[in-house]
Amino acid sequence: MRYRQLTTGTLALGVILLIDVLRVWLPGIITIFGQAASTPAELMGAFALGWFVLALGAPAVVRRVGARPVTVVAAVLLAVARLALTATPGGRTQLWLATAGLLAGLVWLVGVAADTDRPVPGLALGFAVNAALHAVLDTVDLVWRGGWLAWLLSSVAVVLFVLGTAQPGTRADGVTGTGGVRAWLLAGPALLLAGMVALSPALARTGMSFLVAGDGVARSPLFGLAPVPVAVAGFLCTALTRPPRGWSRAYGPVALLAGAVLFALDRGDLLLPAILLAAVGLGACLALTDDVSGPDSDASDTSDTANASDTSNASARAARRGYAVAAGMLVFALGAVGYYSAYDLGYPNAAVPVLVAALVAVVAFAARPVVHRLPGPFPPLRAAAAVTALALLAPVLADDIPVASNRDGPPERLTVVAYNIRMGFGLDGRFDLPGLTEVVERQRPDVVLLSEVDRAWLLNGGHDTLDLLAGRLGMPYVFGPAADPVWGDAVLSRWPMRDPRSLPLPAVGAPTGAQALAVTLDLGDGVRTAVVSTHLQPPPGRGPVVQARAVADFATRYAAGRPLVVAGDLNTEPGDEAYAEFTDAGLTDAFVTARPLATSPADDPRQQIDHIFVSPGLTPGDPVAPRSTASDHLPVAVTLTLPPR
């Protein structure tokens, strides 16, 4: 008995569309509902969890109305919401469209679960194809791209999805078996682990950039997306093939737990082994739940009594699968909210991915061993090879690494831009790489210092914002991790950067981590300038005095008498005690002649919290904070005349 290929393909396509919606909805919690970080984290968490709790009522609706009408209606709503998100201008319209798409997607999953007792092939293909496409698109999904090609591909996908959903969703023999509860339960936890670790292209590239460095900072890597096809191949090969029997089945749960633990250690040099172990382990765990027990023994009897018994039990089996997938998606929400809200509330979060991995491992290993596995809808090795080939396009199509040069000798002036980019999201809640690029390029910078750089957070859509901006600006980067290995500050430069160092700053009660990243610009002919990028995090109700003192001391010692630039979102205003730490260290405010120069919030600037400080000998000119809503801060820029040689 073979499942319809159409059923598995439609499930995979629906998973891809749902993940697309999640990549819009999750950042919207912070950037739109969160009102530029002024909304309490507890309220944002309640908003996020509420929709997943609401979806727990979907199995009752399916049982009363029937799976097919609920599934078809939900599929249409998911498709319409996904297509509309490509056109929405952002703001509350975007948030509510994404919310509608999310709720429709959750209900659709419940409806599909009622008629599908073998979801593993569809789920695995959906996760893997989405990761491959995300990598090929350089982590900027079609929903953010616009243009006729994005519209065409999105339209084809949603039409195929709706047409596929309208077809029968059971095996070719028309009978739905008794299995699938464990697999559907793991759909949500597996989605969380895939997006955070196992199948995250942005995390893979970030991990590669740390291997290039080897000194606690990260640099632009060559073939940064190369690990993605390896992870995709490992995941699919283990998910679509029959697992071993006996205790050897434990290799999947053990590998998944090992990958989650490595990820939780928050070390950049461990990201790649974490990804590969988690990918293989997650696929193997899904395979262990691929329960193909078939229909009840009584259902194989053609008697009227057996058929009546099977009919009476069918709705109960469907309800169990429906509640399982709804509960699993609630685990996804709890894990995502619990992990990322820690950066606002200040509690330890390293246990979250480990606990989710442990849940997946226990459920998978406790599943009944597969003895007589039925044929899947696709040949597993061919399916894995096809998706891996798609993922291989990512490193092939990736942009070349920008190259810095000092062959023309030292310049007379340097233009410096400092910008808090808010993970790449504008005030309207859209991922706005063009807006960020335009306002920075307008200043014709030689050096760009970035704050709030996100390189792989699932909560923010899984983008590598730093690599994307570096490619658009044509400037290589050095990255200093702060909150974790994929969140921090960066320096981009047209000039070669030497001797990078990162100093973790004392937390002093602030939940989000902070650091100071120092690099030396090699301007040629032995001329060098020190640059320090930082983002101070003030403790509750106080200024970031302790951090400011640490940065000023670190920067002056690092510069060792060379010209020095210190810049970033310092969360302090002229006249404050933290501001005085920089001036007392002998640095000059590059904007002193232009004060007041407010930089936040971007749409109505009132606070002067973004700064550029320079050492004596550097003469600042043309200070400006150009207007833009590509972030919640304005960038600050200044042209520095270098000391005569």
C-alpha positions in Angstrom: 0.0 0.0 0.0 1.7 3.2 -1.2 0.7 6.7 -0.2 -0.2 9.1 -2.9 2.7 11.2 -4.0 0.3 14.1 -4.3 -0.6 13.9 -0.6 3.1 14.0 0.5 4.0 16.7 -2.0 1.1 18.9 -0.8 2.0 18.4 2.8 5.6 19.5 2.0 4.4 22.5 0.0 2.1 23.5 2.8 4.9 23.3 5.4 7.0 25.5 3.1 4.3 28.1 2.9 3.6 28.0 6.7 7.4 28.5 7.4 7.3 31.5 5.0 4.5 33.0 7.0 6.3 32.3 10.3 9.3 34.2 8.9 7.2 37.3 8.6 5.0 36.8 11.7 7.8 36.1 14.2 9.7 39.4 13.5 6.4 41.2 13.5 5.9 40.4 17.2 8.9 42.6 18.0 9.0 45.2 15.2 5.2 45.9 14.8 3.3 44.6 17.9 6.3 45.4 20.0 6.3 49.1 19.1 10.1 49.5 18.8 10.8 47.5 22.0 8.6 49.7 24.2 6.0 46.9 24.7 6.7 44.5 27.7 8.2 41.2 26.7 5.5 39.4 28.7 2.8 41.0 26.6 4.5 40.1 23.4 4.9 36.5 24.6 1.2 36.3 25.5 0.3 37.6 22.0 2.5 35.0 20.4 1.3 32.1 22.4 -2.4 33.0 22.3 -2.8 32.0 18.6 -1.2 28.6 19.2 -3.4 28.0 22.2 -6.4 29.0 20.0 -5.4 26.3 17.5 -6.0 23.6 20.1 -9.7 24.0 19.4 -9.2 23.0 15.8 -9.5 19.2 16.3 -13.0 19.7 17.8 -14.0 21.7 14.8 -12.6 19.1 12.5 -14.5 16.3 14.3 -17.8 18.3 14.1 -17.5 19.7 10.6 -15.3 17.1 8.9 -11.6 17.1 7.9 -12.0 17.9 4.2 -14.0 21.1 4.4 -11.9 22.5 7.2 -8.6 21.6 5.5 -9.6 23.1 2.1 -10.9 26.3 3.7 -7.8 26.7 5.8 -5.5 26.0 2.8 -7.2 28.7 0.8 -6.8 31.2 3.7 -3.2 30.2 4.2 -2.5 30.6 0.4 -4.2 34.0 0.2 -2.4 35.3 3.3 1.0 34.1 2.0 0.4 35.7 -1.4 -0.9 39.0 0.2 2.2 39.3 2.3 4.3 39.7 -0.8 2.4 42.9 -1.6 1.7 44.3 1.9 3.5 47.6 2.7 4.2 46.5 6.3 2.7 47.8 9.5 -0.3 46.4 11.2 -1.7 45.2 7.9 1.3 42.9 7.6 1.1 41.7 11.1 -2.6 40.8 10.9 -2.2 39.1 7.5 0.7 37.0 8.9 -1.4 36.2 12.0 -4.3 35.1 9.8 -1.9 33.0 7.7 -0.4 31.4 10.8 -3.8 30.5 12.3 -5.0 29.1 9.0 -1.8 27.1 8.7 -2.2 25.6 12.1 -5.8 24.7 11.4 -4.7 23.2 8.0 -2.2 21.0 9.8 -4.8 19.7 12.1 -7.1 18.9 9.2 -4.3 17.2 7.3 -3.4 15.2 10.4 -7.0 13.8 10.5 -6.5 12.1 7.1 -2.8 11.3 7.2 -1.2 8.7 9.4 2.2 8.8 7.8 3.4 12.5 7.7 7.1 12.0 8.1 8.0 12.0 4.3 6.0 15.2 3.8 7.3 17.0 6.9 10.9 16.0 6.1 10.6 17.2 2.5 9.0 20.4 3.6 11.7 21.2 6.1 14.5 20.3 3.7 13.2 22.1 0.6 12.5 25.2 2.6 16.0 25.2 3.9 17.4 24.7 0.4 15.3 27.5 -1.0 16.2 29.8 1.9 19.9 29.2 1.1 19.5 29.6 -2.6 17.7 32.9 -2.0 20.6 34.0 0.2 18.3 33.9 3.3 16.0 36.6 1.8 12.8 34.8 1.1 10.5 35.6 -1.8 8.0 37.3 0.5 10.5 40.1 1.1 11.8 40.4 -2.5 8.7 41.6 -4.5 9.0 41.9 -8.2 7.3 39.9 -11.0 9.5 36.8 -10.4 8.6 36.6 -6.7 4.9 37.1 -7.6 5.0 34.4 -10.3 6.8 31.8 -8.1 4.6 32.5 -5.1 1.4 32.3 -7.2 2.4 29.0 -8.7 3.2 27.6 -5.2 -0.1 28.6 -3.7 -2.2 27.4 -6.6 -0.5 24.0 -6.6 -0.9 23.8 -2.8 -4.7 24.6 -2.9 -5.3 22.2 -5.8 -3.3 19.4 -4.0 -5.2 20.0 -0.8 -8.5 19.6 -2.6 -7.5 16.0 -3.5 -8.1 13.0 -1.2 -5.6 12.8 1.6 -5.4 9.1 2.4 -3.5 6.2 1.1 -4.2 5.0 -2.4 -6.5 2.2 -1.0 -8.6 4.9 0.7 -8.0 3.6 4.3 -6.3 5.7 7.0 -4.2 3.7 9.5 -3.9 4.0 13.2 -0.4 5.5 13.4 1.0 9.0 13.0 0.4 10.4 16.5 4.0 10.5 17.5 5.1 11.9 14.1 2.5 14.7 14.2 3.4 15.5 17.8 7.0 16.1 16.7 6.1 18.4 13.9 6.4 21.5 16.0 9.5 20.6 18.0 11.2 19.4 14.8 10.3 22.7 13.1 11.9 24.7 16.0 15.1 22.7 16.0 15.3 22.8 12.2 14.9 26.6 12.1 17.2 27.3 15.0 20.0 24.8 14.4 19.8 21.8 12.1 18.6 23.4 8.8 19.5 27.1 9.2 21.5 28.4 6.3 22.3 31.7 8.1 23.7 29.7 11.1 25.8 27.6 8.8 27.4 30.7 7.2 28.0 32.2 10.6 29.6 29.0 11.8 31.9 29.1 8.7 32.9 32.7 9.4 34.0 31.7 12.9 36.1 28.9 11.5 37.9 31.4 9.3 38.7 33.6 12.2 39.6 31.2 15.1 40.1 34.0 17.5 36.6 34.7 18.9 35.5 37.0 16.1 34.1 36.2 12.7 35.2 37.3 9.2 33.7 37.0 5.7 33.9 33.3 4.8 34.5 31.7 1.4 31.7 29.4 0.4 29.9 30.2 3.6 26.8 28.2 2.6 28.7 25.0 1.8 27.5 23.2 4.9 23.9 23.6 3.9 23.7 20.8 1.3 25.6 18.5 3.7 23.1 19.1 6.4 20.1 18.7 4.0 21.5 15.4 2.7 22.2 14.0 6.2 18.7 15.1 7.3 16.8 13.6 4.4 18.8 10.4 4.1 18.1 9.6 7.8 14.5 10.8 7.7 13.4 8.9 4.6 15.2 5.5 5.1 14.4 2.8 7.5 16.1 3.2 10.9 18.2 0.4 12.4 16.7 -1.9 15.0 17.5 -2.5 18.6 19.7 -0.2 20.6 21.4 1.0 17.5 18.3 3.1 16.9 19.7 5.4 19.7 22.2 7.0 17.3 19.6 9.5 16.1 18.4 10.7 19.6 22.1 10.8 20.8 23.2 12.8 17.7 20.3 15.3 18.1 21.0 15.8 21.8 24.7 16.3 21.1 24.0 18.9 18.5 21.6 20.8 20.8 24.2 20.8 23.6 26.9 22.1 21.3 24.5 24.9 20.1 23.6 25.7 23.7 27.3 26.3 24.6 27.1 29.6 22.7 30.5 29.2 21.0 31.0 30.2 17.4 33.6 27.5 16.7 31.0 24.8 17.6 28.2 25.9 15.4 29.1 23.7 12.4 29.3 20.4 14.3 26.1 21.4 16.1 24.3 21.9 12.8 25.5 18.6 11.3 24.8 16.5 14.3 21.4 18.1 14.8 20.5 17.6 11.1 21.4 13.9 11.1 19.8 13.3 14.6 16.6 15.1 13.8 16.1 13.2 10.6 16.8 9.9 12.3 14.3 10.7 15.1 11.6 11.5 12.6 12.2 8.2 10.9 11.7 6.4 14.2 8.2 7.8 14.4 7.3 6.9 10.8 4.7 4.5 12.1 3.2 2.5 9.2 1.3 0.0 11.2 -1.6 0.4 8.8 -5.3 0.1 9.7 -6.6 -1.9 12.7 -6.7 -5.6 12.3 -10.4 -5.5 12.3 -10.4 -3.0 9.5 -8.8 -5.5 7.2 -11.9 -7.6 7.5 -14.5 -6.7 4.8 -17.5 -7.6 7.0 -20.1 -5.0 7.8 -19.3 -5.3 11.5 -15.6 -4.6 10.9 -16.4 -1.7 8.6 -18.8 -0.2 11.2 -16.2 -0.6 13.9 -13.5 1.1 11.8 -15.9 3.9 11.1 -16.7 4.5 14.7 -13.0 4.6 15.6 -11.9 6.8 12.6 -13.0 10.1 14.2 -11.2 9.3 17.4 -8.0 8.4 15.6 -8.2 11.6 13.6 -8.8 13.6 16.8 -5.7 12.1 18.4 -3.6 13.1 15.5 -5.1 16.6 15.4 -4.5 17.2 19.1 -1.0 15.8 18.7 0.0 18.3 15.9 -1.7 21.2 17.7 0.2 20.4 20.9 3.4 20.0 19.0 3.1 23.4 17.4 2.4 24.8 20.9 5.7 23.4 21.9 7.2 25.2 19.0 5.7 28.5 20.2 6.7 27.9 23.8 10.3 27.0 22.8 10.7 30.0 20.5 9.1 32.5 22.9 11.0 31.0 25.9 14.4 31.0 24.2 14.3 34.5 22.6 12.4 36.4 25.4 15.4 35.6 27.6 17.3 38.3 25.9 14.7 40.8 27.2 14.0 39.3 30.6 17.4 38.1 31.5 17.0 34.5 32.5 19.2 31.6 31.2 17.9 30.1 28.0 20.6 27.5 27.0 18.4 24.7 28.3 15.5 25.4 25.9 17.0 23.8 22.7 18.3 20.9 24.8 14.9 20.3 26.4 13.2 20.4 23.1 15.8 18.0 21.6 15.3 15.7 24.7 11.5 15.7 24.1 12.0 14.7 20.4 14.6 12.0 21.4 12.4 10.4 24.0 9.3 10.4 21.8 11.3 9.0 18.9 13.1 6.3 20.9 10.0 5.2 22.6 8.2 4.6 19.3 7.6 1.0 18.2 10.4 -0.2 16.0 9.6 -0.4 12.3 9.7 -4.0 11.2 7.9 -4.0 7.9 8.2 -0.6 6.5 5.9 0.2 3.6 7.3 1.9 0.5 7.4 5.7 0.7 5.8 8.0 -1.8 9.2 8.9 -3.2 12.5 6.8 -3.6 14.3 8.1 -0.5 17.8 8.4 -2.0 16.5 10.1 -5.2 14.5 12.5 -3.2 17.5 13.3 -1.0 19.7 13.7 -4.0 17.2 16.1 -5.7 16.8 18.4 -2.7 20.6 18.3 -2.0 21.2 19.3 -5.6 18.9 22.3 -5.1 20.9 23.2 -1.9 24.2 22.9 -3.8 23.1 25.9 -5.9 23.4 28.1 -2.8 27.2 28.1 -2.5 27.6 28.1 -6.3 25.4 31.2 -6.7 26.6 33.0 -3.6 28.2 36.4 -4.1 32.0 36.7 -4.1 33.6 38.0 -0.9 34.2 41.7 -1.1 37.9 42.6 -1.1 39.6 45.4 0.8 42.7 47.1 -0.6 45.2 49.7 0.5 47.3 49.6 -2.7 46.5 53.3 -3.5 48.2 54.4 -0.2 46.8 56.2 2.8 43.8 58.5 2.2 43.6 62.0 3.6 40.1 61.5 4.9 37.9 58.7 6.2 34.1 58.7 6.2 32.7 56.8 9.2 29.1 55.6 9.5 27.6 54.1 12.7 24.2 52.5 12.5 21.9 50.5 14.8 20.2 48.5 12.1 17.6 46.7 14.3 18.2 43.3 12.7 17.4 44.7 9.3 13.8 45.6 9.9 12.4 49.1 9.3 9.8 50.9 11.3 7.1 49.4 9.1 8.2 45.9 10.1 9.5 44.9 6.7 12.9 43.4 6.1 14.4 46.5 4.5 17.9 45.7 3.0 17.4 48.2 0.2 16.6 51.0 2.6 19.6 50.2 4.9 21.9 50.0 1.9 20.7 53.3 0.3 21.0 55.4 3.4 24.6 54.1 4.1 25.8 54.3 0.5 24.5 57.9 0.3 27.3 58.8 2.7 30.0 57.1 0.6 31.5 55.4 3.7 35.0 54.0 4.1 34.1 52.4 7.4 30.7 51.2 8.7 30.1 50.2 12.4 26.9 48.3 12.9 24.8 47.5 16.1 22.0 45.0 16.6 23.4 42.7 14.0 21.4 39.5 13.7 22.9 36.6 11.8 20.5 33.7 12.3 17.8 34.2 14.9 14.7 32.2 13.9 12.7 34.9 15.7 13.9 37.5 13.1 13.4 35.3 10.1 16.7 33.4 10.0 18.5 36.1 7.9 22.3 36.7 7.9 21.8 40.4 7.8 25.5 41.2 8.2 26.6 39.1 5.2 23.8 40.5 3.1 24.7 44.1 3.9 28.4 43.5 3.4 27.7 42.1 -0.1 25.5 45.0 -1.1 28.0 47.5 0.2 31.0 45.7 -1.3 32.8 45.7 2.1 34.2 42.8 4.0 33.3 42.5 7.6 34.5 41.5 11.1 31.8 40.5 13.6 31.9 40.5 17.4 29.3 38.3 19.1 27.5 39.9 22.1 24.3 38.2 23.2 25.3 34.9 21.5 27.4 33.8 18.5 24.9 35.2 16.0 24.0 38.6 17.6 26.3 41.5 18.1 28.3 44.3 16.5 30.3 44.5 13.3 32.8 46.6 11.4 32.8 46.8 7.6 35.7 48.5 5.8 37.0 49.3 2.4 40.5 49.1 4.0 42.1 45.9 5.2 41.3 45.1 8.9 44.0 43.7 11.1 44.2 42.4 14.7 40.5 42.1 15.6 39.7 41.8 19.3 36.4 41.5 21.1 35.9 42.4 24.8 32.7 41.1 26.5 31.3 43.9 28.7 30.0 43.5 32.2 26.2 42.9 32.2 25.5 45.1 35.3 21.9 43.8 35.3 21.1 44.3 31.6 19.7 41.1 30.1 21.1 41.5 26.6 24.8 40.9 26.3 27.2 43.6 25.1 30.8 43.7 23.8 33.4 46.0 22.2 34.9 45.0 18.9 38.2 46.6 18.0 40.0 46.4 14.6 43.0 48.2 13.1 42.6 49.7 9.6 45.7 49.2 7.5 45.6 52.3 5.3 49.0 51.5 3.6 52.5 52.8 4.0 52.4 51.9 7.7 49.5 54.2 8.5 47.0 52.6 10.8 43.8 53.7 12.6 42.0 51.9 15.4 38.2 51.5 15.3 36.0 50.2 18.0 32.3 49.3 17.5 30.0 48.7 20.5 26.4 48.8 21.7 26.0 49.7 25.3 23.2 48.0 27.3 22.1 50.1 30.2 20.9 48.3 33.4 17.3 48.9 34.4 16.8 52.6 35.5 20.4 53.6 35.1 22.9 54.6 32.5 25.6 52.3 31.1 28.4 53.9 33.1 30.3 50.7 33.9 30.2 49.5 30.3 31.2 52.9 29.0 34.2 53.0 31.3 35.2 49.5 30.2 34.9 50.4 26.5 36.9 53.7 26.9 39.7 51.9 28.7 39.8 49.0 26.3 39.8 51.3 23.2 42.5 53.6 24.4 44.7 50.6 25.4 44.1 48.9 22.1 44.9 52.1 20.1 48.2 52.5 21.9 48.6 56.1 20.7 47.3 55.5 17.1 44.3 57.5 15.9 41.1 56.1 17.4 37.4 56.0 16.5 34.8 54.7 19.0 31.2 54.6 17.7 27.8 52.9 18.1 24.5 53.0 19.9 25.8 54.1 23.3 22.4 54.6 25.0 23.7 57.8 26.7 23.2 61.5 25.9 25.6 64.5 26.1 26.0 65.5 29.8 25.2 62.0 31.2 27.8 60.2 33.4 28.3 57.5 30.8 28.9 60.0 28.1 31.6 61.7 30.3 33.5 58.4 30.5 34.5 58.8 26.9 35.4 62.5 27.1 37.3 61.9 30.3 39.4 59.3 28.4 40.5 62.1 26.1 38.1 61.4 23.2 36.2 64.1 21.4 32.5 64.0 20.4 32.6 64.2 16.6 29.2 65.9 16.6 29.8 68.5 19.2 29.4 71.3 16.6 26.1 69.9 15.4 24.4 69.4 18.7 21.6 68.8 19.3 21.6 65.9 16.9 18.9 63.4 17.9 19.0 59.9 16.4 16.1 57.9 18.0 13.4 57.1 17.3 13.9 57.4 13.6 10.4 58.8 12.8 10.5 61.4 15.5 14.1 61.8 16.8 14.3 63.0 20.4 17.2 61.2 21.9 20.9 61.8 21.2 22.2 58.2 21.9 24.2 57.3 18.8 27.7 58.7 18.8 31.1 58.8 17.2 34.0 59.7 19.4 37.5 60.4 18.1 41.0 60.9 19.5 42.9 64.1 19.2 44.5 64.5 15.8 41.4 63.3 13.9 39.5 66.4 12.7 35.8 65.7 12.3 33.7 67.4 9.6 30.3 67.2 7.9 28.5 65.5 10.9 25.1 64.3 9.8 22.3 62.0 10.9 20.5 61.3 7.6 16.8 60.7 7.8 15.6 57.1 7.2 13.0 54.7 8.5 15.0 51.6 7.5 15.6 51.1 11.3 14.3 52.5 14.5 17.6 54.6 14.8 19.1 57.1 12.4 22.6 56.5 11.2 25.3 58.9 12.2 28.1 59.8 9.8 31.2 62.0 9.9 34.2 62.6 7.7 37.5 62.5 9.5 40.7 64.2 8.3 43.7 62.1 9.3 46.8 63.6 11.0 49.5 64.7 8.5 52.1 62.1 7.9 
